[in-house]
Amino acid sequence: MSILPYGRQTIEDDDIAAVAEALRADFLTTGPMVETFETAFAAKVGAAHAVACSNGTAALHLAMMALKVGPGDVCIAPSITFLATANCARYVGADVVFADVDPTTGLMTPDTLKDAISRVTSGRLRAVLPVHLRGDAVELPALAQIAAEAGAVLVEDAPHALGTTARFGGVSETIGDCRHSAMATFSFHPVKTIATGEGGMVTTNDPDLAERLRSLRSHGMVRPAGCDPWWYEMPEPGYNYRLPDILCALGLSQLGKLDRFAARRRALAARYLERLAPLAPLVRPAATPGWSDPVLHLMVALIDFAALGKSRREVVEALKARGVGTQVHYIPVHRQPYYLERYGPLALPGAEAWYSSCLSLPLYPGMTDTDVDKVVDALEAVLLR
């Protein structure tokens, strides 16, 4: 029996042809396709600069290095996110303070950010890393103002939100345009909105940050003006975080389909909302803030497992037996052994409430409306019959 996964890539013949053409070109890496992809991506999200890198975690790490975050500094990250959001601060020696989230959206809020700032008792707060969880936009203007008042900058963790728009003060914005942040980071992992296999991008409107990002992704090397053609210097060490031309060719092909992929994800999400409505209040889709018009990466159902008398594991296994794959996004990062040992236990009721009820259902452009019906019918059968 085939299983509908919670997410998967959509690779078509023209994507394969684009990669084949790149394989026949002179450059397999550090060639012209990298800049072509970066330029197209920046234009798509409305940012001045885009810097490609090897994956979304590398994008976050580069962002921290570009800001010169280091020992003695503090970054704030929501506890409901993938490990990389917090880990990027630790990579550069900074400490992490975890923010709670809204239990119905999973998002950092102005109030949870203020609470996290109040718990910064030592070190200098340098960066706030809100996550556009599932594809829904956080309240960027409010978070940016609070961060700025505390002497920090915003770095958007946006791998879930490519294509998402938001409306603040009557103005429509695209996630990644960096109107309220120093940088925004993206991932092109196969389950994301567009795929390069592995890959990432950092967008910014600051030319100095863009220059640092490009240097740091390639060992920290620079070539001073007027130097010999073979000459390079390393003012500071960087990493080999380059994205090869082959993968940039795939990314460029996928980027050309973003509008189609986004429309299909929105249509599937709308069908889920319609089909899940009769299952309320025991099953509810994660809430969407009024300002957010998401291209959902994840279709999260919030399920009252206790009221239903079923464990999440029982539900996951029963759905799998009916051909429906699921996932949990995420285990609160503050619970991880490393962070428990470093910072001790932490009470974040919003994150705990989200984790106790969340279940990600299949959502990807290759799905049909009938697939959505299959998922919801299976969910209803497992939970309510």
C-alpha positions in Angstrom: 0.0 0.0 0.0 1.3 3.4 -0.9 1.5 6.0 1.8 0.8 9.7 1.4 3.8 11.4 3.1 3.4 14.6 5.1 5.5 16.3 2.4 7.5 15.6 -0.8 9.2 17.3 -3.7 7.6 17.9 -7.1 10.2 17.2 -9.8 9.2 17.5 -13.4 10.9 16.8 -16.7 12.0 20.4 -17.2 13.7 20.3 -13.8 15.6 17.2 -14.9 16.5 18.9 -18.2 17.8 22.0 -16.3 20.1 19.9 -14.2 21.3 17.9 -17.2 22.1 21.2 -19.0 24.1 22.4 -16.0 26.0 19.1 -15.9 27.1 19.7 -19.5 28.2 23.3 -18.7 31.7 24.4 -17.9 31.0 24.9 -14.2 29.6 22.4 -11.8 30.1 24.8 -8.9 31.0 28.5 -8.2 29.9 29.3 -11.8 27.4 31.7 -13.3 24.3 29.7 -12.4 24.7 30.6 -8.7 24.4 34.4 -9.4 21.5 33.7 -11.8 19.6 31.9 -9.1 20.4 34.5 -6.5 19.3 37.3 -8.7 16.0 35.6 -9.6 15.3 34.7 -6.0 15.9 38.2 -4.7 13.6 39.6 -7.3 10.9 37.1 -6.4 10.8 38.0 -2.8 11.6 41.7 -3.2 15.0 41.8 -1.5 18.0 43.7 -2.7 20.4 40.8 -2.2 20.1 37.0 -2.0 23.1 34.7 -1.1 22.8 31.0 -1.9 24.3 28.4 0.5 24.4 24.7 1.1 21.4 24.3 3.3 19.0 26.2 5.6 21.1 25.5 8.7 24.1 27.0 6.9 22.0 30.0 6.1 21.3 30.6 9.8 24.9 30.1 10.7 26.1 32.5 8.1 23.5 35.1 9.3 25.0 34.9 12.8 28.5 35.2 11.6 27.6 38.1 9.3 26.2 40.0 12.3 29.4 39.1 14.3 27.4 37.4 17.0 29.7 35.6 19.4 30.5 34.7 23.0 28.8 36.9 25.5 25.9 37.6 23.2 22.4 36.2 23.5 19.9 35.3 20.8 16.1 34.6 21.3 14.5 31.8 19.5 11.0 30.2 19.8 10.9 26.8 21.4 8.6 25.5 18.6 11.0 25.2 15.7 13.6 22.9 14.2 16.8 22.5 16.2 18.8 24.7 13.8 17.1 28.0 14.9 18.7 27.7 18.3 21.8 25.8 17.3 23.0 28.6 15.0 23.6 30.8 18.0 25.5 28.1 19.8 27.7 27.5 16.7 29.1 31.0 17.2 29.3 30.8 21.0 26.3 32.8 21.8 23.6 31.8 24.4 20.0 31.1 23.6 16.9 32.3 25.5 13.8 30.4 24.4 10.5 32.3 23.8 7.1 30.8 24.2 4.6 30.7 21.4 0.9 31.1 20.8 -0.6 27.7 21.4 -3.0 28.0 18.5 -0.5 29.2 15.9 2.8 28.0 17.2 4.2 31.5 16.5 6.4 33.8 18.6 4.2 36.8 19.6 5.0 40.3 20.9 4.1 39.2 24.4 6.2 36.0 24.3 9.1 38.0 23.0 8.8 40.6 25.8 8.8 37.7 28.3 11.9 36.2 26.8 13.7 39.5 26.8 12.9 39.8 30.5 14.7 36.5 31.1 17.9 37.8 29.5 19.8 38.3 32.7 23.4 38.2 31.5 25.1 38.9 28.2 24.1 41.3 25.4 21.0 40.6 23.4 22.0 40.7 19.7 19.4 38.9 17.6 15.8 37.7 17.7 15.0 34.8 15.4 11.2 34.5 14.9 10.1 31.5 12.8 7.3 31.7 10.2 6.0 28.4 11.4 4.1 26.2 8.8 4.2 29.2 6.4 2.3 31.7 8.5 3.9 35.1 9.1 4.8 36.3 12.5 3.8 39.9 13.4 7.0 41.4 12.0 6.6 45.1 12.7 5.7 44.6 16.3 8.5 42.1 16.9 11.0 44.3 15.1 10.1 47.3 17.2 10.4 45.3 20.5 13.8 43.8 19.3 15.1 47.3 18.4 14.1 48.8 21.7 16.1 46.0 23.3 19.1 46.7 21.1 18.7 43.6 18.9 18.0 43.0 15.3 15.5 40.6 13.7 16.6 37.6 11.6 13.7 35.8 10.1 13.8 32.0 10.0 11.6 31.6 6.9 12.2 28.1 5.4 8.4 27.4 5.7 7.2 30.6 4.2 8.5 31.0 0.7 5.6 32.7 -1.2 3.8 33.8 1.9 2.6 37.4 2.0 1.4 39.5 4.9 -0.5 42.8 5.3 0.6 45.2 8.0 -0.9 48.7 8.2 -2.6 48.2 4.9 0.6 47.4 3.1 1.2 44.0 1.5 4.6 42.5 2.1 6.4 39.4 0.9 8.3 37.2 3.4 11.9 37.6 2.6 11.8 41.2 1.5 13.5 42.1 4.8 11.5 45.3 5.4 11.6 44.7 9.2 14.7 42.5 9.5 18.4 42.4 8.9 18.1 39.1 7.0 15.7 36.2 6.2 16.8 32.6 5.7 15.3 29.9 3.5 15.7 26.2 2.9 15.3 24.2 -0.2 15.0 20.7 1.4 12.8 18.4 -0.6 9.7 18.9 1.6 9.9 22.7 1.3 8.0 24.8 -1.3 10.8 24.6 -3.8 13.5 22.0 -3.8 17.2 21.7 -4.7 17.8 18.5 -2.7 19.7 20.4 -0.1 20.2 24.2 -0.3 19.6 27.5 1.4 19.4 31.2 0.8 19.8 34.4 2.9 18.1 37.6 1.7 19.0 41.1 2.9 18.8 44.7 1.9 22.2 45.5 3.4 25.0 45.4 0.8 27.7 45.0 3.5 25.9 42.0 5.1 25.5 40.5 1.6 29.3 40.9 1.0 30.1 39.3 4.3 27.7 36.4 3.6 29.4 35.7 0.3 32.8 35.7 1.8 31.9 33.6 4.8 30.2 30.9 2.7 33.6 30.4 0.9 36.1 30.0 3.6 36.2 33.8 4.4 38.2 34.5 1.3 38.3 37.9 -0.3 40.1 39.2 -3.4 41.2 42.8 -2.8 40.9 45.2 -5.7 44.0 45.5 -7.9 45.6 42.3 -6.6 47.2 39.6 -8.8 44.6 37.4 -10.4 45.5 34.4 -8.3 45.7 36.3 -5.0 43.3 35.8 -2.1 43.2 36.8 1.5 41.3 35.5 4.6 40.6 38.3 7.1 38.6 35.8 9.1 37.8 32.1 8.7 34.6 31.0 7.0 33.1 27.8 5.9 32.6 25.8 2.7 28.9 26.6 2.5 28.6 27.0 -1.3 25.7 25.8 -3.3 26.8 24.1 -6.6 25.6 25.3 -10.0 23.9 21.9 -10.5 21.6 22.6 -7.6 21.2 26.2 -8.5 19.9 25.1 -11.9 17.3 22.9 -10.2 16.4 25.8 -7.9 16.0 28.2 -10.7 13.7 25.8 -12.5 11.7 25.2 -9.4 11.5 29.0 -8.6 9.8 29.5 -12.0 7.0 27.2 -10.7 6.6 28.9 -7.3 3.3 30.7 -8.2 1.8 27.4 -9.4 3.1 25.5 -6.3 1.8 28.2 -4.1 -1.7 28.2 -5.7 -2.0 24.5 -5.3 -0.9 24.5 -1.7 -3.5 27.2 -1.0 -6.2 25.3 -2.7 -5.3 22.1 -0.8 -5.3 24.0 2.5 -8.7 25.5 1.7 -10.1 22.0 1.1 -8.6 20.8 4.4 -10.2 23.7 6.2 -13.6 22.8 4.7 -13.3 19.1 5.4 -11.9 19.5 9.0 -14.5 22.0 10.1 -17.1 19.3 11.1 -14.5 17.7 13.4 -14.2 20.8 15.7 -13.6 21.3 18.5 -11.8 18.0 19.0 -9.8 18.6 15.8 -8.9 22.1 14.7 -6.5 23.4 12.0 -3.7 25.6 13.4 -4.9 29.2 13.5 -3.8 31.8 10.9 -3.3 35.3 12.1 -5.4 38.0 10.4 -2.4 39.6 8.8 -1.0 36.4 7.2 -1.8 35.0 3.8 0.3 31.9 3.9 1.6 29.4 1.4 1.5 26.6 3.9 4.5 24.3 4.1 2.7 22.3 6.9 -0.9 21.4 7.4 -1.1 21.1 11.1 -4.1 19.8 12.9 -4.5 20.5 16.6 -6.1 17.4 18.2 -7.5 16.9 21.7 -6.0 13.5 22.2 -7.0 13.4 25.9 -10.6 14.1 25.2 -10.7 11.5 22.5 -9.1 8.9 24.8 -6.3 8.1 22.3 -2.6 8.7 22.3 -0.9 10.5 19.5 1.2 7.4 18.7 -2.0 5.3 18.4 -3.4 7.8 16.0 -0.1 8.1 14.0 0.1 4.3 13.6 -3.6 3.9 12.8 -3.3 6.6 10.1 -0.3 4.9 8.6 -2.2 1.6 8.4 -4.7 3.5 6.3 -2.0 4.9 4.0 -1.7 8.4 5.6 1.8 9.5 6.7 2.1 12.2 9.4 4.8 14.0 11.4 5.1 16.2 14.5 6.5 19.8 14.2 8.1 20.2 16.7 9.3 18.8 19.9 10.0 22.0 22.0 13.7 22.7 21.6 14.0 23.7 25.3 13.3 20.1 26.2 16.3 18.8 24.3 19.0 17.2 26.5 21.7 19.6 25.5 19.6 22.7 26.3 18.2 21.1 29.5 21.7 20.5 30.7 22.9 24.0 29.8 19.9 26.1 30.9 17.8 23.8 33.1 14.0 23.2 32.9 11.8 26.0 31.6 8.1 26.5 31.8 6.7 27.5 28.4 3.0 26.7 28.5 2.2 27.7 24.9 4.9 25.5 23.5 3.8 22.6 25.6 0.2 23.0 24.6 1.1 23.2 20.9 3.3 20.1 21.2 0.7 18.1 23.0 -1.8 18.5 20.3 -0.1 19.1 16.9 0.0 16.6 14.0 1.1 17.5 10.5 -1.0 16.0 7.8 0.1 15.5 4.1 0.4 18.7 2.1 2.4 19.0 -1.2 1.5 20.2 -4.7 1.3 16.7 -6.2 -1.7 15.9 -4.0 -5.2 15.8 -5.4 -8.4 16.9 -3.8 -9.2 13.2 -3.4 -6.0 12.8 -1.4 -7.2 15.4 1.1 -10.5 13.6 1.4 -8.7 10.3 2.0 -6.7 12.0 4.8 -9.6 13.5 6.5 -11.8 10.4 6.1 -9.0 8.4 7.7 -8.6 10.9 10.5 -12.3 10.8 11.3 -12.4 7.0 11.2 -9.4 6.8 13.6 -10.5 9.4 16.0 -14.3 9.3 16.1 -15.5 5.8 15.2 
